[in-house]
Amino acid sequence: MGTDVEAWCPDETAGQELRRWFECVEQVCSRFRDDSELSRLNRSTGRVVELSETLAEVIGAADRARGLTGGLVDIGVGAGVADWGYDRTFELVTSLDRAPSRSPAPEWSLDSRTLTRSPGTLVDLGGIAKGWACDQAVEKGMATVVSAGGDIRSIDSRTTVPILDPWGAVAARIALGSGGLATSSIARRRWLVGTREVSHLIDPRTMAPAQTPILCASVVAPSAVEAEIGAKAVLMHGENGLAWAAEAAWIDSAVVIWHDGSVYATPGTVLAA
């Protein structure tokens, strides 16, 4: 998944089960493994594809994400991600001389385990797969807390999460307890396209890297996948991100770090000492 996974497991057996679980999810959902189900899906030229149960569940979560965010969080932006240069693991990404031509807007639908998509629509599951995997690991009893690259799911009332700013300092501490938390950022994973510095976050409205005054957005929600969805949407909404999060009934709270380092939060955000 291109990230580290940390977990607090009840015993070694559960820890081994969790390792197998994340390996299974990566084998299905990674776009960086040529033999993954997702890579085979993206290589396929068929408009209609039958999915495994696991991939169908993750894409089902992504379908809900699209609905919750009015289309702002869309896994169909894979072509845009690749065209702008992030077509391999990040350490191998190189600068591009010029911006690519616009990728086609994503069009896809899911009916049970049947995915239908337009030509040129590629799937990038990104953080949704990580958040979903964390949720499943906790709900299946493999761990009490799981963090996959900052997507966190906890059932431990004592869980507190530090939110780091792009410069490594603690910007806030969130009293998470039982729930999910995720952080999305445009401050890391950046490279040059022509003279413009870009990030991996593709806006489905433009199929180009998102332009937002927010460097990092962290969201608390009942699950890690919902928190991941919310964090990306807050970034996409930009200066209206916190207002949008405050109105979203499925989001508990949100914290953003502005481009000048200022830290803001939605009303009622529970901070730890």
Sequence and secondary structure as in RCSB ss.txt:
>XXXX:A:sequence
MGTDVEAWCPDETAGQELRRWFECVEQVCSRFRDDSELSRLNRSTGRVVELSETLAEVIGAADRARGLTGGLVDI
GVGAGVADWGYDRTFELVTSLDRAPSRSPAPEWSLDSRTLTRSPGTLVDLGGIAKGWACDQAVEKGMATVVSAGG
DIRSIDSRTTVPILDPWGAVAARIALGSGGLATSSIARRRWLVGTREVSHLIDPRTMAPAQTPILCASVVAPSAV
EAEIGAKAVLMHGENGLAWAAEAAWIDSAVVIWHDGSVYATPGTVLAA
>XXXX:A:secstr
  S EEEE SSHHHHHHHHHHHHHHHHHH SS TTSHHHHHHH   SEEE  HHHHHHHHHHHHHHHHTTTSS T
TBHHHHHHTT  S GGG   BSS         EEEETTEEEE TT B   HHHHHHHHHHHHHHTTS SEEEETT
EEEEE TT EEEEE TTS EEEEEE  EEEEEEEESSSSEEEETTEEEES EETTTTEE   SEEEEEEEESSHH
HHHHHHHHHHHHGGGHHHHHHH TT  EEEEEETTS EEE TT  B  
